[in-house]
Amino acid sequence: MNILQATHEYERWSARQVPCVPADLRLKHDMMAQSAFSFLRATCYRWLQIWPKVCADLTAAPALRAVADLHVENFGTWRDSEGRLIWGINDFDEACVFPYASDLVRLVVSAKLAGRAEHLAVKLDEACDAVLTGYLEGLRTGGRPFVLSEQHAWLREIATNSLRDPVKFWKKMTALPIVQEKVPQDVTNALEKVIPEAGLSYSLRRRVSGLGSLGRPRFVALAEWHGGKIAREAKRLMASAGLWAQGRQGGGPLLYQSMLKQSVRCRDPFVGMDGQWLLRRLSPYCSRIEVTALPRKRDEGKLLYAMGWETANVHLGDGAQIKAIQRDLAARKSTWLRKAAKAMTKATLADWKDWAAHDAE
């Protein structure tokens, strides 16, 4: 099955679970052709489908609740219940049970492809060393969240740089188009539960964001409250692409809530599920960090080390598997991650070129 067939089949499978937004899906297809990095972000389903063949020697690695869609732009910041700024993995839409190694390989491949798009400047060997060292040390120590208060000043500078300016953020929010059509009652019910004041007047906006979930319904309630703007988002979730890759005809349980609950994490009290909808607060520093928003002066190796550590924070949620993972890593050659990343980069680039050629016709 080539990338065109895989995309068609996956989207048919998805449409049986969630009605798509046709305009957003067309945008997703266009963005998939723009760069290999965008393509990777948009095609977790393809990664999970070809992984067993391309990385056959890793398929027997211990499985756990994996992020599955991990990449260098799947990190962001939020405020915990104490108001502290936290940095970490921002999205668990595609979480599924899968070999732990896939998350590490995908993170490295994303760094490599982001480098091709001139967003990062890091060599493959350096990326592998940084991610794996961070991951191993995170596992060994039992993990620790990234609290950007007294510690991690360099990461706090990245997270709060001028490109994430609050004025720009709220200008972008107010520019979102107002929803004209009737929306499902469960959407408004869910949003009104997380708005800070009962009966508060709000406008319902449509938001286009992300790549992997682009095409699924996403709404934002925007309101004025006590002298400033607030925003709450409802994003429609669906079963992980991992189930499609396994040949499952229907959906399955959503792991988002368990990933939040069981990881080594300072949780965002505003993130949670209401039925099939993921609810979250949107604010200047409660959002995903795009690679293009990173300051020019930064240490890519240090950043990837932190990303590897944060991956360990999430994997530690499956505590029973950690010793098996450590044994598996100890038994592998030091070049295993580089070899797998090169193979998956090659496969991803081949798919992207096929997709881009088709899109240009």
DRENDO-1510 file (C-alpha; in Angstrom, 1 decimal, always signed):
<recs>
REC; n; res; u; v; w
REC; 1; MET; +0.0; +0.0; +0.0 .
REC; 2; ASN; +1.5; +3.3; -1.1 .
REC; 3; ILE; +1.1; +6.7; +0.7 .
REC; 4; LEU; -1.9; +7.7; -1.5 .
REC; 5; GLN; -3.7; +4.5; -0.8 .
REC; 6; ALA; -2.8; +4.6; +2.9 .
REC; 7; THR; -4.1; +8.1; +3.2 .
REC; 8; HIS; -7.4; +7.3; +1.4 .
REC; 9; GLU; -8.0; +4.2; +3.6 .
REC; 10; TYR; -7.1; +6.0; +6.8 .
REC; 11; GLU; -9.4; +8.9; +6.0 .
REC; 12; ARG; -12.3; +6.6; +5.2 .
REC; 13; TRP; -11.7; +4.9; +8.6 .
REC; 14; SER; -11.5; +8.2; +10.3 .
REC; 15; ALA; -14.7; +9.5; +8.7 .
REC; 16; ARG; -16.6; +6.5; +10.2 .
REC; 17; GLN; -15.8; +7.9; +13.6 .
REC; 18; VAL; -15.7; +11.7; +13.3 .
REC; 19; PRO; -17.3; +13.9; +10.6 .
REC; 20; CYS; -14.5; +15.8; +8.9 .
REC; 21; VAL; -14.2; +19.5; +8.0 .
REC; 22; PRO; -13.6; +19.3; +4.3 .
REC; 23; ALA; -11.8; +22.6; +3.9 .
REC; 24; ASP; -9.5; +21.7; +6.8 .
REC; 25; LEU; -8.7; +18.3; +5.3 .
REC; 26; ARG; -7.9; +20.0; +1.9 .
REC; 27; LEU; -5.5; +22.3; +3.8 .
REC; 28; LYS; -3.9; +19.4; +5.5 .
REC; 29; HIS; -3.3; +17.7; +2.1 .
REC; 30; ASP; -1.7; +20.9; +0.8 .
REC; 31; MET; +0.5; +21.3; +3.9 .
REC; 32; MET; +1.7; +17.7; +3.6 .
REC; 33; ALA; +3.3; +18.6; +0.3 .
REC; 34; GLN; +5.1; +21.7; +1.5 .
REC; 35; SER; +7.9; +20.0; +3.5 .
REC; 36; ALA; +8.9; +16.6; +4.7 .
REC; 37; PHE; +8.6; +17.9; +8.3 .
REC; 38; SER; +5.0; +19.0; +7.8 .
REC; 39; PHE; +4.4; +15.6; +6.1 .
REC; 40; LEU; +5.7; +13.7; +9.1 .
REC; 41; ARG; +3.6; +15.7; +11.5 .
REC; 42; ALA; +0.4; +15.0; +9.4 .
REC; 43; THR; +0.9; +11.3; +8.8 .
REC; 44; CYS; +1.2; +9.5; +12.1 .
REC; 45; TYR; -1.0; +6.8; +10.6 .
REC; 46; ARG; +1.6; +6.1; +7.9 .
REC; 47; TRP; +4.4; +5.9; +10.5 .
REC; 48; LEU; +2.5; +3.4; +12.6 .
REC; 49; GLN; +1.7; +1.4; +9.5 .
REC; 50; ILE; +5.2; +1.1; +8.1 .
REC; 51; TRP; +7.2; +0.9; +11.3 .
REC; 52; PRO; +6.9; -3.0; +11.7 .
REC; 53; LYS; +8.5; -3.4; +8.3 .
REC; 54; VAL; +11.1; -0.7; +8.3 .
REC; 55; CYS; +12.2; -1.3; +11.9 .
REC; 56; ALA; +11.5; -5.0; +12.1 .
REC; 57; ASP; +14.4; -5.5; +14.7 .
REC; 58; LEU; +12.6; -3.1; +17.1 .
REC; 59; THR; +9.1; -4.5; +16.9 .
REC; 60; ALA; +9.9; -6.9; +19.8 .
REC; 61; ALA; +10.9; -4.0; +22.1 .
REC; 62; PRO; +8.7; -3.7; +25.2 .
REC; 63; ALA; +5.5; -2.0; +24.4 .
REC; 64; LEU; +3.8; +0.7; +26.6 .
REC; 65; ARG; +1.3; +3.6; +26.3 .
REC; 66; ALA; +3.4; +5.5; +23.7 .
REC; 67; VAL; +2.8; +9.1; +22.5 .
REC; 68; ALA; +2.9; +7.6; +19.0 .
REC; 69; ASP; +2.8; +11.1; +17.3 .
REC; 70; LEU; +5.9; +12.5; +19.0 .
REC; 71; HIS; +7.9; +15.2; +17.2 .
REC; 72; VAL; +9.8; +18.4; +18.1 .
REC; 73; GLU; +6.7; +20.5; +17.8 .
REC; 74; ASN; +4.6; +18.3; +20.1 .
REC; 75; PHE; +6.0; +20.3; +23.1 .
REC; 76; GLY; +4.6; +23.4; +24.8 .
REC; 77; THR; +3.8; +25.1; +28.0 .
REC; 78; TRP; +1.0; +25.4; +30.5 .
REC; 79; ARG; +0.2; +26.6; +34.0 .
REC; 80; ASP; -0.2; +24.0; +36.8 .
REC; 81; SER; -2.6; +24.2; +39.7 .
REC; 82; GLU; -0.1; +26.4; +41.5 .
REC; 83; GLY; +0.2; +28.8; +38.6 .
REC; 84; ARG; +3.7; +27.7; +37.7 .
REC; 85; LEU; +4.8; +27.6; +34.1 .
REC; 86; ILE; +5.4; +24.0; +33.0 .
REC; 87; TRP; +7.1; +22.7; +29.8 .
REC; 88; GLY; +6.5; +19.3; +28.3 .
REC; 89; ILE; +4.7; +17.1; +25.8 .
REC; 90; ASN; +1.6; +18.9; +24.7 .
REC; 91; ASP; -0.6; +16.4; +22.8 .
REC; 92; PHE; -1.6; +12.8; +23.3 .
REC; 93; ASP; -4.2; +12.5; +20.5 .
REC; 94; GLU; -2.7; +9.4; +19.0 .
REC; 95; ALA; -1.6; +7.7; +22.2 .
REC; 96; CYS; -1.6; +3.9; +21.8 .
REC; 97; VAL; +0.2; +0.8; +23.0 .
REC; 98; PHE; +3.3; +0.5; +20.9 .
REC; 99; PRO; +7.0; -0.3; +21.3 .
REC; 100; TYR; +8.7; +2.4; +23.3 .
REC; 101; ALA; +11.5; +2.8; +20.7 .
REC; 102; SER; +9.1; +4.3; +18.2 .
REC; 103; ASP; +8.7; +7.5; +20.2 .
REC; 104; LEU; +12.5; +8.0; +20.4 .
REC; 105; VAL; +13.0; +7.2; +16.7 .
REC; 106; ARG; +10.2; +9.5; +15.6 .
REC; 107; LEU; +11.5; +12.4; +17.8 .
REC; 108; VAL; +15.0; +12.1; +16.2 .
REC; 109; VAL; +13.5; +11.8; +12.7 .
REC; 110; SER; +11.4; +14.9; +13.3 .
REC; 111; ALA; +14.6; +16.8; +14.4 .
REC; 112; LYS; +16.3; +15.7; +11.2 .
REC; 113; LEU; +13.4; +16.7; +9.0 .
REC; 114; ALA; +13.0; +20.0; +10.8 .
REC; 115; GLY; +16.7; +20.6; +10.0 .
REC; 116; ARG; +16.0; +20.0; +6.3 .
REC; 117; ALA; +13.3; +22.8; +6.6 .
REC; 118; GLU; +16.0; +25.0; +8.2 .
REC; 119; HIS; +14.1; +25.1; +11.5 .
REC; 120; LEU; +16.8; +23.3; +13.5 .
REC; 121; ALA; +20.6; +22.9; +13.0 .
REC; 122; VAL; +21.6; +19.5; +14.5 .
REC; 123; LYS; +23.3; +16.5; +13.0 .
REC; 124; LEU; +21.8; +13.1; +13.2 .
REC; 125; ASP; +24.4; +11.7; +15.6 .
REC; 126; GLU; +24.1; +14.7; +17.9 .
REC; 127; ALA; +20.3; +14.4; +17.9 .
REC; 128; CYS; +20.5; +10.6; +18.7 .
REC; 129; ASP; +23.0; +11.2; +21.5 .
REC; 130; ALA; +21.0; +14.0; +23.1 .
REC; 131; VAL; +17.6; +12.3; +22.9 .
REC; 132; LEU; +18.8; +8.9; +24.2 .
REC; 133; THR; +20.9; +10.4; +27.0 .
REC; 134; GLY; +18.0; +12.5; +28.2 .
REC; 135; TYR; +15.7; +9.5; +28.0 .
REC; 136; LEU; +18.1; +7.1; +29.9 .
REC; 137; GLU; +18.7; +9.6; +32.6 .
REC; 138; GLY; +15.0; +10.4; +33.0 .
REC; 139; LEU; +14.3; +6.6; +33.4 .
REC; 140; ARG; +17.1; +6.1; +35.8 .
REC; 141; THR; +16.1; +9.0; +38.1 .
REC; 142; GLY; +12.4; +8.2; +38.0 .
REC; 143; GLY; +11.7; +11.4; +36.0 .
REC; 144; ARG; +11.0; +15.0; +37.0 .
REC; 145; PRO; +8.7; +17.6; +35.4 .
REC; 146; PHE; +10.1; +20.7; +33.9 .
REC; 147; VAL; +9.0; +23.5; +36.2 .
REC; 148; LEU; +10.1; +26.8; +34.7 .
REC; 149; SER; +10.5; +28.8; +37.8 .
REC; 150; GLU; +13.7; +28.6; +39.8 .
REC; 151; GLN; +15.2; +26.1; +37.3 .
REC; 152; HIS; +15.6; +25.7; +33.6 .
REC; 153; ALA; +16.2; +29.4; +32.9 .
REC; 154; TRP; +17.3; +28.6; +29.3 .
REC; 155; LEU; +14.1; +26.8; +28.7 .
REC; 156; ARG; +12.0; +29.5; +30.3 .
REC; 157; GLU; +13.6; +32.0; +27.9 .
REC; 158; ILE; +12.6; +29.8; +24.9 .
REC; 159; ALA; +9.1; +29.4; +26.2 .
REC; 160; THR; +8.5; +33.1; +26.9 .
REC; 161; ASN; +10.3; +34.7; +24.0 .
REC; 162; SER; +8.9; +37.7; +22.2 .
REC; 163; LEU; +7.5; +35.5; +19.4 .
REC; 164; ARG; +4.9; +34.3; +21.9 .
REC; 165; ASP; +3.8; +37.8; +22.8 .
REC; 166; PRO; +0.3; +38.0; +24.5 .
REC; 167; VAL; -0.8; +40.9; +22.3 .
REC; 168; LYS; -0.1; +38.9; +19.2 .
REC; 169; PHE; -1.7; +35.8; +20.7 .
REC; 170; TRP; -5.0; +37.6; +21.5 .
REC; 171; LYS; -5.0; +39.4; +18.1 .
REC; 172; LYS; -4.8; +35.9; +16.5 .
REC; 173; MET; -7.7; +34.6; +18.7 .
REC; 174; THR; -10.0; +37.5; +17.9 .
REC; 175; ALA; -9.3; +37.0; +14.2 .
REC; 176; LEU; -10.8; +33.5; +14.4 .
REC; 177; PRO; -14.0; +33.2; +12.3 .
REC; 178; ILE; -17.2; +33.1; +14.2 .
REC; 179; VAL; -19.2; +29.8; +13.8 .
REC; 180; GLN; -22.2; +30.5; +11.7 .
REC; 181; GLU; -23.8; +27.0; +11.6 .
REC; 182; LYS; -25.4; +25.2; +14.5 .
REC; 183; VAL; -23.0; +23.2; +16.5 .
REC; 184; PRO; -23.7; +20.0; +18.5 .
REC; 185; GLN; -25.2; +20.6; +21.9 .
REC; 186; ASP; -22.5; +18.5; +23.6 .
REC; 187; VAL; -19.9; +21.0; +22.4 .
REC; 188; THR; -21.5; +24.0; +24.0 .
REC; 189; ASN; -22.4; +22.0; +27.1 .
REC; 190; ALA; -18.7; +21.0; +27.5 .
REC; 191; LEU; -17.3; +24.5; +26.9 .
REC; 192; GLU; -19.8; +26.1; +29.4 .
REC; 193; LYS; -18.6; +23.7; +32.1 .
REC; 194; VAL; -15.0; +25.1; +31.8 .
REC; 195; ILE; -15.8; +28.8; +31.4 .
REC; 196; PRO; -15.0; +30.5; +34.7 .
REC; 197; GLU; -18.5; +32.0; +35.3 .
REC; 198; ALA; -21.9; +30.6; +34.7 .
REC; 199; GLY; -23.9; +32.6; +32.2 .
REC; 200; LEU; -20.8; +34.4; +30.8 .
REC; 201; SER; -21.4; +35.7; +27.3 .
REC; 202; TYR; -19.0; +34.2; +24.7 .
REC; 203; SER; -18.6; +34.0; +21.0 .
REC; 204; LEU; -18.0; +30.6; +19.4 .
REC; 205; ARG; -15.1; +30.5; +17.0 .
REC; 206; ARG; -13.7; +27.9; +14.6 .
REC; 207; ARG; -10.0; +27.2; +15.0 .
REC; 208; VAL; -7.7; +25.6; +12.4 .
REC; 209; SER; -4.5; +24.3; +14.1 .
REC; 210; GLY; -2.1; +21.4; +14.2 .
REC; 211; LEU; -1.5; +18.9; +11.4 .
REC; 212; GLY; -2.2; +15.4; +12.6 .
REC; 213; SER; -5.7; +16.3; +13.8 .
REC; 214; LEU; -6.4; +18.8; +11.0 .
REC; 215; GLY; -9.8; +18.0; +9.5 .
REC; 216; ARG; -11.5; +17.2; +12.8 .
REC; 217; PRO; -13.9; +19.7; +14.4 .
REC; 218; ARG; -12.3; +22.3; +16.8 .
REC; 219; PHE; -14.1; +25.1; +18.5 .
REC; 220; VAL; -13.0; +28.0; +20.7 .
REC; 221; ALA; -15.2; +29.9; +23.2 .
REC; 222; LEU; -13.8; +33.5; +23.4 .
REC; 223; ALA; -15.0; +35.8; +26.1 .
REC; 224; GLU; -14.2; +39.0; +28.0 .
REC; 225; TRP; -13.9; +38.4; +31.8 .
REC; 226; HIS; -12.7; +40.7; +34.5 .
REC; 227; GLY; -10.9; +43.1; +32.2 .
REC; 228; GLY; -9.3; +40.7; +29.8 .
REC; 229; LYS; -9.9; +38.0; +27.2 .
REC; 230; ILE; -10.2; +34.3; +28.0 .
REC; 231; ALA; -10.4; +31.3; +25.6 .
REC; 232; ARG; -11.4; +27.7; +26.0 .
REC; 233; GLU; -11.0; +25.1; +23.2 .
REC; 234; ALA; -13.0; +21.9; +22.5 .
REC; 235; LYS; -11.2; +19.5; +20.1 .
REC; 236; ARG; -12.9; +16.3; +18.9 .
REC; 237; LEU; -10.9; +13.2; +19.7 .
REC; 238; MET; -11.0; +9.9; +17.9 .
REC; 239; ALA; -9.4; +6.5; +18.3 .
REC; 240; SER; -5.6; +6.4; +17.7 .
REC; 241; ALA; -4.3; +5.7; +14.2 .
REC; 242; GLY; -2.5; +2.8; +15.8 .
REC; 243; LEU; -5.7; +0.9; +15.8 .
REC; 244; TRP; -6.1; +1.6; +12.1 .
REC; 245; ALA; -2.5; +0.4; +11.5 .
REC; 246; GLN; -3.4; -2.8; +13.3 .
REC; 247; GLY; -6.3; -3.5; +11.0 .
REC; 248; ARG; -9.1; -2.6; +13.5 .
REC; 249; GLN; -12.3; -1.8; +11.7 .
REC; 250; GLY; -13.8; +0.3; +14.5 .
REC; 251; GLY; -12.5; +2.6; +17.1 .
REC; 252; GLY; -11.3; +1.8; +20.6 .
REC; 253; PRO; -10.6; +3.4; +24.0 .
REC; 254; LEU; -9.0; +6.8; +24.2 .
REC; 255; LEU; -5.8; +6.9; +26.2 .
REC; 256; TYR; -5.5; +10.7; +26.5 .
REC; 257; GLN; -6.8; +11.0; +30.1 .
REC; 258; SER; -4.7; +8.1; +31.4 .
REC; 259; MET; -1.6; +9.6; +29.8 .
REC; 260; LEU; -2.2; +12.8; +31.6 .
REC; 261; LYS; -2.9; +11.1; +34.9 .
REC; 262; GLN; -0.1; +8.5; +35.0 .
REC; 263; SER; +2.9; +10.4; +33.6 .
REC; 264; VAL; +5.4; +12.1; +35.8 .
REC; 265; ARG; +3.7; +15.5; +35.3 .
REC; 266; CYS; +2.6; +18.8; +36.8 .
REC; 267; ARG; -0.9; +18.7; +35.2 .
REC; 268; ASP; -2.7; +21.5; +33.6 .
REC; 269; PRO; -6.0; +21.7; +35.6 .
REC; 270; PHE; -7.8; +23.0; +32.6 .
REC; 271; VAL; -7.1; +20.0; +30.3 .
REC; 272; GLY; -9.5; +17.1; +30.4 .
REC; 273; MET; -12.0; +15.1; +28.5 .
REC; 274; ASP; -15.8; +15.5; +28.3 .
REC; 275; GLY; -17.1; +12.6; +26.3 .
REC; 276; GLN; -15.3; +12.7; +23.0 .
REC; 277; TRP; -14.1; +16.3; +23.4 .
REC; 278; LEU; -10.8; +17.4; +24.7 .
REC; 279; LEU; -11.1; +20.6; +26.6 .
REC; 280; ARG; -8.3; +23.0; +27.3 .
REC; 281; ARG; -7.5; +26.6; +28.2 .
REC; 282; LEU; -5.8; +28.7; +25.5 .
REC; 283; SER; -3.5; +31.5; +26.5 .
REC; 284; PRO; -0.2; +33.0; +25.4 .
REC; 285; TYR; +1.8; +30.5; +27.4 .
REC; 286; CYS; -0.6; +27.6; +27.4 .
REC; 287; SER; +0.0; +26.3; +23.9 .
REC; 288; ARG; +2.2; +24.4; +21.7 .
REC; 289; ILE; +5.6; +25.9; +20.8 .
REC; 290; GLU; +6.3; +26.0; +17.1 .
REC; 291; VAL; +9.9; +25.5; +16.1 .
REC; 292; THR; +9.8; +28.7; +14.0 .
REC; 293; ALA; +8.9; +30.5; +17.3 .
REC; 294; LEU; +12.2; +29.5; +19.0 .
REC; 295; PRO; +14.7; +32.2; +19.5 .
REC; 296; ARG; +17.7; +32.2; +17.1 .
REC; 297; LYS; +20.2; +31.7; +19.9 .
REC; 298; ARG; +19.5; +28.3; +21.4 .
REC; 299; ASP; +21.2; +25.0; +22.1 .
REC; 300; GLU; +19.6; +22.3; +20.0 .
REC; 301; GLY; +21.4; +19.5; +21.8 .
REC; 302; LYS; +20.2; +20.8; +25.2 .
REC; 303; LEU; +16.7; +21.1; +23.9 .
REC; 304; LEU; +16.6; +17.6; +22.5 .
REC; 305; TYR; +18.1; +16.2; +25.7 .
REC; 306; ALA; +15.1; +17.8; +27.5 .
REC; 307; MET; +12.7; +16.3; +25.0 .
REC; 308; GLY; +14.2; +12.9; +25.6 .
REC; 309; TRP; +13.9; +13.3; +29.4 .
REC; 310; GLU; +10.2; +14.4; +29.0 .
REC; 311; THR; +9.6; +11.3; +26.9 .
REC; 312; ALA; +10.8; +9.3; +29.8 .
REC; 313; ASN; +8.5; +11.3; +32.1 .
REC; 314; VAL; +5.6; +10.0; +30.0 .
REC; 315; HIS; +6.8; +6.5; +29.6 .
REC; 316; LEU; +7.3; +6.2; +33.3 .
REC; 317; GLY; +3.5; +6.1; +33.5 .
REC; 318; ASP; +3.8; +2.5; +32.5 .
REC; 319; GLY; +6.0; +1.7; +35.5 .
REC; 320; ALA; +5.8; -2.1; +35.1 .
REC; 321; GLN; +7.6; -1.9; +31.8 .
REC; 322; ILE; +10.5; +0.3; +32.8 .
REC; 323; LYS; +13.0; -2.4; +33.9 .
REC; 324; ALA; +12.2; -4.4; +30.7 .
REC; 325; ILE; +12.9; -1.2; +28.7 .
REC; 326; GLN; +16.2; -0.6; +30.5 .
REC; 327; ARG; +17.3; -4.2; +29.8 .
REC; 328; ASP; +16.3; -3.9; +26.2 .
REC; 329; LEU; +18.3; -0.7; +25.8 .
REC; 330; ALA; +21.4; -2.2; +27.6 .
REC; 331; ALA; +21.3; -5.2; +25.1 .
REC; 332; ARG; +21.2; -3.0; +22.0 .
REC; 333; LYS; +24.2; -1.7; +20.1 .
REC; 334; SER; +25.0; +2.0; +20.6 .
REC; 335; THR; +24.1; +2.7; +17.0 .
REC; 336; TRP; +20.5; +1.3; +17.1 .
REC; 337; LEU; +18.8; +4.6; +17.3 .
REC; 338; ARG; +20.8; +6.2; +14.5 .
REC; 339; LYS; +20.2; +3.1; +12.2 .
REC; 340; ALA; +16.5; +3.2; +12.8 .
REC; 341; ALA; +16.2; +7.0; +12.4 .
REC; 342; LYS; +18.1; +6.8; +9.1 .
REC; 343; ALA; +15.8; +4.0; +7.9 .
REC; 344; MET; +12.6; +5.8; +8.9 .
REC; 345; THR; +13.9; +9.2; +7.5 .
REC; 346; LYS; +14.5; +7.5; +4.2 .
REC; 347; ALA; +11.0; +5.9; +4.1 .
REC; 348; THR; +9.3; +9.1; +5.2 .
REC; 349; LEU; +11.1; +11.1; +2.5 .
REC; 350; ALA; +10.1; +8.6; -0.2 .
REC; 351; ASP; +6.5; +8.8; +0.9 .
REC; 352; TRP; +6.7; +12.6; +1.0 .
REC; 353; LYS; +8.1; +12.8; -2.5 .
REC; 354; ASP; +5.4; +10.6; -3.8 .
REC; 355; TRP; +2.7; +12.7; -2.1 .
REC; 356; ALA; +4.2; +16.0; -3.3 .
REC; 357; ALA; +4.5; +14.7; -6.9 .
REC; 358; HIS; +0.8; +13.7; -6.8 .
REC; 359; ASP; -0.2; +17.0; -5.3 .
REC; 360; ALA; +1.6; +18.9; -8.1 .
REC; 361; GLU; -0.4; +17.1; -10.8 .
</recs>
